[in-house]
Amino acid sequence: MSNVQVDVMTALVSLERVLEVLDLQPTVTDAPGAADLADDVARTGASLELDRVTFRYPSAAEVSLASLESVAVEGADPTTDTLTDVSFSVPPGAMVALVGASGAGKTTVSQLVTRMYDPTGGAVRIAGRDVREVTQASLHETVGVVTQEAHLFHDTVAENLRYAKHDATDAEIEEALRRAHVWDVVSALPAGVRTVVGDRGYRLSGGERQRLAIARVFLKAPDLVVLDEATAHLDSGSEAAVQAALAEALRGRTSLVIAHRLSTVRAADLIVVLDAGRVVETGTHADLLARDGRYAALYRTQFADTPAAVA
């Protein structure tokens, strides 16, 4: 009985923290009168444009809980811009690749396109419309994302795919798995598409999880696809299978591809080279090699053992 008061007071403090989380206002919200992006995409296609974009990650004081700000903000505020005056444009159905060293700002660009954050300067436009002027729901319907680690829930293969399209039929799921080059793997599982994949999909290999994520893209059928290091941690065999699935998934869609392995972006319509948050080069693979600049140096570094590949 003597410990009851301590337990109650501890529970009350925890409850206050939970209520703080529930009351925390999101930093990204729909603007009053936000438009439906699908209308613009249907009319003009899913073009992508970054217009003089500058971005700095929000400080701890802007995003942390009030009760933690005194701890979180001390010495932790960003002092420099992550992106500075970044501009490029991609017509509907084309592929743009972002390359550069780690920390150059490639993933930050993808987060602005999907509106996880808003730029501090400039604008990100899809189909000619600033993403801050459209509803988040319509933006999420237009843009599909495959990251370097596909998250799978502790559920069946079918339900993991229905995360992208809740009313997908079994026939649609099978078609998506076939197009993602993973149907043979799934059909060999003990219960097929009704096999539980385990927490974070631990019963599947990395390449198989990535191909399930690509199957989600087929079900969702977005107009713009963002690939963030989708093959970064795969062995050669798995990478080949995932690349074949990606080639099918990106056909006819506008795509933003982030990759360290330059062999995966040679066919891009436009390659944007980032360095310290700035665009230092743009062009096709052949153009950039001919300029013998930053991209050519990165390419030679990766293919130093195969000089014939550079030619």
C-alpha positions as CSV (number, residue, x, y, z in Angstrom):
1,M,0.0,0.0,0.0
2,S,2.9,2.4,0.7
3,N,4.0,2.1,-3.0
4,V,0.6,2.9,-4.4
5,Q,1.0,6.7,-4.3
6,V,4.4,6.4,-6.1
7,D,2.9,4.1,-8.8
8,V,0.0,6.5,-9.4
9,M,2.2,9.6,-9.6
10,T,4.6,7.8,-12.0
11,A,1.6,6.8,-14.2
12,L,0.3,10.3,-14.2
13,V,3.6,11.7,-15.5
14,S,3.6,9.1,-18.2
15,L,0.0,10.0,-19.1
16,E,1.0,13.6,-19.4
17,R,3.7,12.7,-21.9
18,V,1.3,10.6,-23.9
19,L,-1.2,13.5,-24.0
20,E,1.6,15.8,-25.2
21,V,2.3,13.5,-28.1
22,L,-1.4,13.4,-29.0
23,D,-1.7,17.2,-28.8
24,L,1.5,17.9,-30.9
25,Q,0.5,19.7,-34.1
26,P,2.1,18.4,-37.3
27,T,4.5,20.8,-39.1
28,V,3.1,19.8,-42.5
29,T,-0.6,20.4,-43.0
30,D,-3.0,21.0,-45.9
31,A,-3.4,24.6,-46.9
32,P,-6.9,26.1,-46.9
33,G,-8.6,25.2,-50.1
34,A,-5.9,22.7,-51.1
35,A,-6.4,21.2,-54.6
36,D,-6.6,17.6,-55.7
37,L,-3.3,16.8,-57.4
38,A,-4.9,14.0,-59.5
39,D,-6.7,16.6,-61.6
40,D,-3.4,18.3,-62.6
41,V,-1.6,15.0,-63.2
42,A,-4.5,13.8,-65.5
43,R,-4.3,17.0,-67.5
44,T,-0.5,17.5,-67.9
45,G,1.2,14.3,-66.6
46,A,3.4,13.9,-63.6
47,S,6.2,16.2,-64.3
48,L,8.6,17.0,-61.4
49,E,10.4,20.3,-60.8
50,L,12.5,21.7,-58.1
51,D,12.8,25.5,-58.4
52,R,15.6,27.1,-56.5
53,V,14.9,24.9,-53.4
54,T,16.7,25.7,-50.2
55,F,16.1,23.6,-47.1
56,R,17.2,23.5,-43.5
57,Y,16.0,20.8,-41.1
58,P,13.8,22.3,-38.3
59,S,15.3,23.0,-35.0
60,A,14.5,20.9,-31.9
61,A,12.5,23.8,-30.5
62,E,10.2,23.6,-33.6
63,V,9.5,19.9,-33.5
64,S,10.2,18.5,-30.0
65,L,7.8,18.1,-27.1
66,A,7.5,21.1,-24.8
67,S,8.6,19.0,-21.8
68,L,11.8,17.9,-23.7
69,E,12.8,21.2,-25.4
70,S,15.2,22.3,-22.7
71,V,17.1,19.0,-23.2
72,A,16.6,18.6,-26.9
73,V,17.6,22.1,-28.1
74,E,20.9,22.5,-26.3
75,G,23.6,22.5,-28.9
76,A,21.4,20.5,-31.4
77,D,20.0,23.2,-33.7
78,P,21.1,23.0,-37.3
79,T,23.3,26.0,-38.4
80,T,23.6,25.4,-42.1
81,D,21.3,24.7,-45.0
82,T,21.1,21.0,-46.1
83,L,20.1,22.1,-49.6
84,T,21.0,25.4,-51.3
85,D,19.4,26.7,-54.6
86,V,18.7,23.2,-56.0
87,S,16.9,23.3,-59.4
88,F,16.1,20.7,-62.0
89,S,13.0,19.5,-63.9
90,V,11.8,16.2,-65.3
91,P,9.1,15.8,-67.9
92,P,6.3,13.2,-67.5
93,G,7.5,9.6,-67.9
94,A,11.2,10.5,-67.6
95,M,13.8,9.3,-65.1
96,V,16.0,11.6,-63.1
97,A,18.9,10.2,-61.0
98,L,20.4,11.9,-58.0
99,V,24.0,10.9,-57.3
100,G,26.7,12.2,-54.9
101,A,28.7,11.3,-51.8
102,S,27.0,10.5,-48.6
103,G,25.5,13.6,-46.9
104,A,25.2,15.4,-50.2
105,G,21.4,15.9,-49.7
106,K,20.0,13.2,-52.0
107,T,17.5,11.7,-49.5
108,T,16.5,15.2,-48.4
109,V,15.3,15.9,-51.9
110,S,13.2,12.8,-51.9
111,Q,11.7,13.9,-48.5
112,L,10.7,17.2,-50.0
113,V,9.1,15.6,-53.0
114,T,7.0,13.4,-50.8
115,R,6.4,16.4,-48.5
116,M,7.7,14.9,-45.3
117,Y,9.1,18.4,-45.0
118,D,8.4,21.7,-46.7
119,P,11.3,23.7,-48.3
120,T,12.5,26.8,-46.5
121,G,12.9,28.5,-49.8
122,G,11.9,27.9,-53.4
123,A,9.2,25.4,-54.5
124,V,8.7,21.7,-55.3
125,R,6.2,21.2,-58.1
126,I,4.5,18.1,-59.5
127,A,2.4,18.5,-62.7
128,G,3.2,22.3,-62.4
129,R,1.5,22.5,-59.0
130,D,3.4,23.4,-55.8
131,V,3.0,20.4,-53.5
132,R,2.1,22.8,-50.6
133,E,-1.0,23.7,-52.5
134,V,-2.4,20.2,-52.8
135,T,-4.0,17.8,-50.3
136,Q,-1.6,15.4,-48.7
137,A,-4.0,12.5,-49.6
138,S,-3.8,13.3,-53.3
139,L,0.0,13.7,-53.1
140,H,0.2,10.2,-51.4
141,E,-1.9,8.8,-54.2
142,T,0.3,10.3,-56.9
143,V,3.7,9.4,-55.4
144,G,5.0,5.9,-54.6
145,V,8.2,5.2,-52.6
146,V,10.6,2.3,-52.4
147,T,13.3,2.8,-49.8
148,Q,16.4,0.8,-49.1
149,E,14.7,-1.1,-46.4
150,A,11.1,-2.1,-47.2
151,H,9.0,-2.3,-44.1
152,L,6.8,-5.4,-43.8
153,F,4.3,-6.0,-41.1
154,H,3.9,-9.1,-39.0
155,D,1.1,-10.3,-41.3
156,T,0.5,-12.3,-44.5
157,V,2.0,-11.5,-47.8
158,A,-1.4,-10.6,-49.2
159,E,-2.2,-8.1,-46.3
160,N,1.3,-6.5,-46.7
161,L,0.5,-5.8,-50.3
162,R,-3.0,-4.6,-49.5
163,Y,-1.3,-1.9,-47.5
164,A,-0.9,-0.2,-50.9
165,K,-4.4,-1.0,-52.1
166,H,-6.9,-2.0,-49.5
167,D,-9.4,-3.5,-51.9
168,A,-7.0,-5.5,-54.0
169,T,-8.3,-8.9,-55.1
170,D,-6.3,-12.1,-55.0
171,A,-5.9,-12.0,-58.8
172,E,-4.5,-8.4,-58.6
173,I,-2.1,-9.5,-55.9
174,E,-0.9,-12.4,-58.0
175,E,-0.4,-10.2,-61.0
176,A,1.6,-7.7,-59.0
177,L,3.8,-10.4,-57.6
178,R,4.4,-11.8,-61.1
179,R,5.3,-8.4,-62.5
180,A,7.7,-7.9,-59.5
181,H,9.4,-11.2,-60.3
182,V,8.7,-12.7,-56.9
183,W,5.7,-14.9,-57.6
184,D,7.8,-18.0,-57.7
185,V,9.1,-17.3,-54.3
186,V,5.7,-16.5,-52.8
187,S,3.9,-19.5,-54.4
188,A,6.6,-21.8,-52.9
189,L,5.8,-20.6,-49.3
190,P,3.9,-23.0,-47.0
191,A,0.6,-21.0,-47.4
192,G,1.4,-19.0,-50.5
193,V,0.2,-15.4,-50.2
194,R,-1.4,-16.2,-46.9
195,T,2.0,-17.0,-45.3
196,V,2.9,-14.7,-42.4
197,V,6.2,-13.1,-43.1
198,G,7.2,-12.3,-39.5
199,D,8.1,-9.1,-37.9
200,R,9.7,-6.8,-40.5
201,G,9.6,-9.7,-42.9
202,Y,12.4,-11.6,-41.3
203,R,11.4,-14.9,-43.0
204,L,12.3,-13.4,-46.4
205,S,15.6,-12.3,-47.8
206,G,16.5,-8.7,-48.5
207,G,15.9,-9.1,-52.2
208,E,12.6,-10.8,-51.7
209,R,11.4,-8.0,-49.3
210,Q,12.4,-5.4,-51.9
211,R,10.5,-7.1,-54.6
212,L,7.4,-7.2,-52.4
213,A,7.8,-3.5,-52.0
214,I,7.9,-3.2,-55.8
215,A,4.8,-5.3,-56.0
216,R,3.1,-2.7,-53.8
217,V,4.1,-0.1,-56.4
218,F,2.3,-2.2,-59.1
219,L,-0.8,-2.3,-56.9
220,K,-0.7,1.4,-56.1
221,A,0.1,2.4,-59.7
222,P,1.4,5.8,-58.8
223,D,2.3,8.4,-61.5
224,L,5.6,9.3,-59.8
225,V,7.9,6.8,-58.2
226,V,10.7,7.7,-55.7
227,L,13.5,5.0,-55.3
228,D,15.8,5.8,-52.4
229,E,18.8,3.4,-52.6
230,A,16.4,0.5,-53.4
231,T,19.3,-1.9,-54.2
232,A,21.9,-0.6,-51.8
233,H,22.3,-3.6,-49.5
234,L,21.6,-6.5,-52.0
235,D,24.0,-9.1,-53.3
236,S,24.6,-9.3,-57.1
237,G,22.0,-12.0,-57.6
238,S,19.3,-10.2,-55.7
239,E,20.2,-6.9,-57.2
240,A,19.7,-8.3,-60.7
241,A,16.2,-9.6,-59.8
242,V,15.2,-6.3,-58.2
243,Q,16.6,-4.3,-61.1
244,A,14.4,-6.4,-63.5
245,A,11.4,-5.7,-61.4
246,L,12.2,-2.0,-61.2
247,A,12.6,-1.7,-64.9
248,E,9.0,-3.1,-65.3
249,A,7.7,-0.8,-62.5
250,L,9.1,2.4,-63.8
251,R,8.0,1.9,-67.4
252,G,5.9,4.9,-68.4
253,R,6.2,6.6,-65.0
254,T,8.1,9.6,-63.9
255,S,10.8,8.5,-61.5
256,L,13.3,10.0,-59.1
257,V,16.1,7.5,-58.4
258,I,18.7,7.9,-55.7
259,A,21.7,5.6,-56.0
260,H,25.3,5.1,-54.9
261,R,25.9,2.4,-57.5
262,L,26.2,4.4,-60.7
263,S,25.7,1.3,-62.8
264,T,22.0,1.5,-61.9
265,V,21.5,5.1,-63.2
266,R,23.4,5.0,-66.6
267,A,20.1,4.9,-68.5
268,A,18.6,7.9,-66.7
269,D,17.2,10.7,-68.9
270,L,18.9,13.2,-66.5
271,I,21.6,12.7,-63.9
272,V,21.9,15.4,-61.2
273,V,25.1,15.4,-59.2
274,L,24.8,16.9,-55.7
275,D,27.7,18.0,-53.5
276,A,27.2,19.6,-50.1
277,G,23.6,20.3,-50.9
278,R,24.2,22.0,-54.2
279,V,23.8,20.9,-57.8
280,V,27.3,20.8,-59.3
281,E,26.5,18.9,-62.6
282,T,23.6,17.8,-64.7
283,G,23.4,15.8,-67.9
284,T,23.2,12.3,-69.3
285,H,25.7,9.6,-68.4
286,A,27.6,10.1,-71.6
287,D,27.6,13.9,-71.3
288,L,28.9,13.8,-67.7
289,L,31.7,11.4,-68.5
290,A,32.8,13.6,-71.4
291,R,33.0,16.6,-69.1
292,D,35.4,14.7,-66.8
293,G,34.0,16.4,-63.7
294,R,32.7,15.2,-60.4
295,Y,30.5,12.5,-61.9
296,A,33.3,11.1,-64.0
297,A,35.5,11.0,-60.8
298,L,32.8,9.1,-58.9
299,Y,32.4,6.7,-61.9
300,R,36.1,6.0,-62.1
301,T,36.3,5.3,-58.4
302,Q,33.5,2.7,-58.6
303,F,34.9,1.0,-61.7
304,A,38.6,1.4,-61.0
305,D,39.0,-2.4,-61.5
306,T,37.2,-2.4,-64.8
307,P,38.6,0.4,-67.0
308,A,36.8,-0.9,-70.0
309,A,33.5,-0.1,-68.4
310,V,34.4,3.6,-68.3
311,A,34.9,3.7,-72.1
